[in-house]
Amino acid sequence: MAPMVDIVDRYERYRRNVLNLQASENFICSHVRMALGSDLAARYSHIMPDGHNAYGGTDKIEEIYTESEVSVKALFKSKFAEIRPTGGHIAAEICILSSVKKGGTLMAIPEEYGGYTGYMQPYLPDLYSMKYEPIPYNGETQEIIYDEFEAKAKEVKPQAIVLGQSFLVKHYDLKRIREIADSCGAKVLYDGSHPMGLIAGKKFQPDAMALSDVLYGSTHKTFFGPQGGIILTNDGDFFTHIQENTVWKTFDNYHPNHIAALGIAAQDLIQFGETYASWVVSNSANLARALQDSGISVKYAPWYTESHQVILSSDNREKYGDFREISKKLGNNNIIVDTEGRIGTSEITRLGLTDMMKLGQVMSDAIKGKDVRKDVTEILRNTGVKYCR
Ligand SMILES: *Cc1c(COP(=O)(O)O)cnc(C)c1O
């Protein structure tokens, strides 16, 4: 048996020497880490329905909870916030349970177009005896086919229209979706797991709060961490339903350390969110162009992306291998991307990287089989943590 402490120590050292471009991940600041590793990680604080706390020694934990909630609400200018879910999936479960009855229908963007797998029939819909219907979607333009969607919504009468994708490069026409939803009595659920930090920074789907019934999702993709989920709404009645689907249904303990870390991250985003988000968006568009110019096929030319994601084309397969092989080649050069063809610019932006010409060239060289470890070390040497107080 190898001592676990040594393995974790080696892991930390490994991470200090790689560039991470995974679209679902972000860097966490030292003060967010401090909160995660604090005494709070071992505590409970549980306010019962009659208002008393089931645990002792919780005064400060309650204060931390309240301030974290205040910070999240201030960041999104939302009237209500549920900050306890420990992941975007749990936030999604709560919102779906609060809007779709047993036997009811939800519409979502199909997995084949980058929609979230959890909304497909065998997962959440089956678990809660609901029906999933696909939102008609054009993969080429990355747009909902609105006329077809309207006709289909009138026919299947969904109780919820669930927006959001795990592969996400374009805004939705939320005005149009709102009209369609109102015409068939559906709630609009915006799963912002990927763009949450960009929405906070007002650089992606800035109307998400105003035009959907609820905005929810992960707090660690473009958001500043920690891993968790939040639910935001301005609708008091809907928030009451949301509260009914939390404790003892979808979770019990909410991990108070994660609540403390979330509040710190939210305050960092209040201060730096707009600058950070505008750099993320321009970095991804520039990285897409740089990759394409250096011979790597990127999807959706000439606009490529409006978010933090750059999507590689499967046309690269013949010359450079499939997404797994590309990920492996980059990984061998200390550049981390997923094995699904997504590249994300959140984390490198937090490290202050802005020269996407250079990064695109280095990545392209690695994909073509060159050893670029020295270039990666050089890039890392010139980075520093940004957007942390
Ligand atoms: C990542 C993701 C989720 C799940 O979030 P977790 O935080 O991993 O639980 C849900 N929906 C979408 C669109 C996602 O991309």
PDBQT file of the ligand as one rigid body, heavy atoms in Angstrom, charges set to zero:
ROOT
HETATM    1  C1  LIG A 401     -22.043  19.582 -15.874  1.00  0.00    +0.000 C 
HETATM    2  C2  LIG A 401     -23.481  19.688 -16.182  1.00  0.00    +0.000 A 
HETATM    3  C3  LIG A 401     -24.447  19.243 -15.267  1.00  0.00    +0.000 A 
HETATM    4  C4  LIG A 401     -24.080  18.484 -14.020  1.00  0.00    +0.000 C 
HETATM    5  O1  LIG A 401     -23.411  19.261 -13.105  1.00  0.00    +0.000 OA
HETATM    6  P1  LIG A 401     -22.536  18.653 -11.916  1.00  0.00    +0.000 P 
HETATM    7  O2  LIG A 401     -22.066  19.876 -11.223  1.00  0.00    +0.000 OA
HETATM    8  O3  LIG A 401     -21.446  17.835 -12.537  1.00  0.00    +0.000 OA
HETATM    9  O4  LIG A 401     -23.451  17.829 -11.058  1.00  0.00    +0.000 OA
HETATM   10  C5  LIG A 401     -25.777  19.502 -15.549  1.00  0.00    +0.000 A 
HETATM   11  N1  LIG A 401     -26.142  20.129 -16.685  1.00  0.00    +0.000 NA
HETATM   12  C6  LIG A 401     -25.243  20.543 -17.607  1.00  0.00    +0.000 A 
HETATM   13  C7  LIG A 401     -25.712  21.240 -18.846  1.00  0.00    +0.000 C 
HETATM   14  C8  LIG A 401     -23.882  20.315 -17.390  1.00  0.00    +0.000 A 
HETATM   15  O5  LIG A 401     -22.991  20.704 -18.313  1.00  0.00    +0.000 OA
ENDROOT
TORSDOF 0
